[in-house]
Amino acid sequence: MTLATVLMGVLASGPAHGYDIKRVHDERFPASKKLAFGQVYATLGRLERDGLVESVETSQDGGPERTVYALTAKGEWHLRDWLASTEPAGPYVADELVRKTVTAVHTGADAVDFLRRQRAVHLDAMRALVRERERSTSVGERIAVDHALMHLDADVRWLDEARERVANHDTRSHR
Amino acid sequence: MSPTPEPLLSGLELRKSFGSTTALNGASIEVRAGEIVAVTGPSGSGKSTLLHCLAGVLVPEVGTLTYRGSRLDHLPADERTRLRRVEFGLVLQFGLLVPELTALENVALPLLLERRRRTDARAAAMHWLDRLGVGDVAQSRADQMSGGQAQRVAIARALVTGPQVVFADEPTGALDTLTGERTLEVLLGAVRETGAALVVVTHDNRVAAHAEREVVLRDGTTEHAGASR
């Protein structure tokens, strides 16, 4: 339901059509994957079916038909409720990095080399986010980028520590 | 992209020991003009020793240090000191300002040591304090400033001689996250404006992510930057 609620959050600023909703979403969350139009329209369709948004206008300025959506009273209530409630804090143990590293350790593959190269990939991603944050002008954008950046930072610290542990374990077992 | 220029500063196969402890064991690094390089690695991997060798503070036992084509490790101590004062700027974790002096006097100090006229030195120091947003603490001593202010004063002192390379050892290590981030932005803004290269030692990945390139040290040796795939 998260994407749906985020789109409702966009509509809280005023009625908009699908294209604008996508554009505002992508600006608000520069570190997230860009939305596909299909995803936006499918989500709006579900929200309309559930009575959380409604189509208020259909315009056609020479181009394809565009439906303008607005939040319903029920939608506003739902959004406020979502904004006020906390989220479960994980667990994130099934992360792909963990799965791959643990498998490498068990199969005797070069986990240390994988962890070293993965660090470089993560740091590249952090570099791109830092540049993004330098360009951003709004607090919203900055804190959204910060969130992605801190998660990558946590991953990098895990990669370094995991590497240390795997390397030390190797040294010990060879003694 | 333009072809890779000659490095401004390079250390090749550097070795340095303190008693029976080997701090550097064949570390190599190149820094190009205007480049921002992060030196990272676990505690005790030799990051600070490498920085201090590059900055001419320490002399490696083995290896070559080259600055603008000349051997830095062959320079007599007094010439190395002068180079360090004029061509290099150094920012440490705890600003290390002279506690008896005001911010203005601290920043003017490297120029006075170079026998610049007192009024010129003070004017240049004031210019840098203003530029880094700490002009209002010009007459304060270190113990009358916040950590963030003291670090900005230290950055001003490192930049006042117009150095070609600025070395920073954990420059935000003693600051809280947001103050550290603002201080780092001030440092990066200043080196970008003046075109100085920056070598920053850090254990903070988010600081490292501000650099264009990362050099990873492990057990006194530099690792090859990971081909990410």
Interface residues (C-beta under 8 A of the other chain):
Chain A: R116 R117 R119 A120 V121 L123 D124 M126 R127 L129 V130 L149 M150 L152 D153 V156 R157 D160 E164
Chain B: P42 N205 R206 A208 A209 H210 A211 E212 E214 V216 E223 A225 G226 A227 S228 R229
